[in-house]
Structure formats: C-alpha cells, structure tokens
Amino acid sequence: MKRFMILAAAAILSSAALAQTATVEIAPEQRTKIKQYVTTQKIAPVTLQERVTVGATLPGDVRLQPVPAEWGSGVAKYHYIYTDNHIVLIDPTTRRVVMVVD
C-alpha cells in the first residue's frame, strides 16, 4: 500500500510538472516575421535585473504586451516583452516565460 501511494504521488507530481511546461513551436518564417515586427515597430526594450530563461516568472511590475494577430494563432494566447535583443513569450496568467525567440 505504501509503495502504491509513493508511485501515485510521483505520477501526480510529474503530470503537474508537465502541465506547467508549455511547448511553443514557431516555424522559421514566423520567427522572422516576429523579429521584423519588433524592429519595424521600434518596440522599446524592457530592462530587467536578471537574465530571462524559459520557466522563469517575471515580476508583477514588468508590463507585458499582447501578441499581435499577425504573429499567428499558435502564439495568440501569449504576451511578450522585448529585452536584451530577444523577444520573450510569456503566459499572461502565470507570468511564466514559455519561449525566448532569438
């Protein structure tokens, strides 16, 4: 019984970890379109104290921008920031970084 409880707890924890990790796939031409948008629209960069990595949670005072429709439906649910020459996609409900576009 104890062994079953340990296995069940491990399964629950691993499924919760998978649920928290969003997978975003962006085609190369879509990446180009995103970069061109940031460049042509002259999006002001955000200055952060720490380097942004996937899975990190952004502070509440960082202003997130909604993703423009022309970026595509695959990323429409996210918001973004531009920082350190990178476009960062963020889940607006959790403020977690889901992708850093180089």
DASULLIN-V113063 format. One record per residue. N is the residue number from 1. SS is DSSP state (A for helix, B for strand, O for the rest). OMEGA is omega in whole degrees, 0 to 359 (999 if undefined). D_LAST is the distance of its C-alpha to the last C-alpha in whole Angstrom. Layout:
N_SS_OMEGA_D_LAST / N_SS_OMEGA_D_LAST
This chain:
1_O_180_49 / 2_A_180_47 / 3_A_178_45 / 4_A_180_44 / 5_A_179_43 / 6_A_178_41 / 7_A_179_39 / 8_A_179_39 / 9_A_179_37 / 10_A_179_35 / 11_A_179_34 / 12_A_180_34 / 13_A_181_31 / 14_A_178_29 / 15_A_176_29 / 16_A_179_28 / 17_A_178_25 / 18_A_180_24 / 19_A_182_25 / 20_A_182_22 / 21_O_179_19 / 22_O_177_18 / 23_O_180_16 / 24_O_177_14 / 25_O_181_13 / 26_O_178_11 / 27_O_181_13 / 28_A_180_11 / 29_A_177_13 / 30_A_176_12 / 31_A_179_8 / 32_A_180_10 / 33_A_180_12 / 34_A_180_10 / 35_A_179_8 / 36_A_179_12 / 37_A_182_14 / 38_A_180_12 / 39_A_184_13 / 40_A_179_16 / 41_O_180_17 / 42_O_179_17 / 43_O_180_15 / 44_O_179_17 / 45_O_176_14 / 46_O_177_16 / 47_O_180_17 / 48_O_180_17 / 49_O_185_19 / 50_O_176_17 / 51_O_182_14 / 52_O_178_12 / 53_O_178_12 / 54_O_181_13 / 55_O_179_16 / 56_O_177_17 / 57_B_180_19 / 58_O_178_18 / 59_O_182_22 / 60_O_182_24 / 61_O_177_24 / 62_O_182_20 / 63_O_179_20 / 64_O_178_18 / 65_B_175_18 / 66_B_179_19 / 67_O_178_16 / 68_O_182_18 / 69_A_183_20 / 70_A_176_18 / 71_A_177_15 / 72_O_183_17 / 73_A_180_20 / 74_A_181_17 / 75_A_186_16 / 76_O_183_19 / 77_O_182_20 / 78_O_169_17 / 79_B_182_16 / 80_B_167_13 / 81_B_174_13 / 82_B_182_11 / 83_B_175_11 / 84_O_181_10 / 85_O_178_8 / 86_B_172_5 / 87_B_185_7 / 88_B_177_9 / 89_B_187_11 / 90_B_172_15 / 91_B_186_18 / 92_O_180_20 / 93_O_182_23 / 94_O_184_22 / 95_O_178_20 / 96_B_177_18 / 97_B_180_14 / 98_B_178_13 / 99_B_172_9 / 100_B_180_6 / 101_B_180_4 / 102_O_999_0
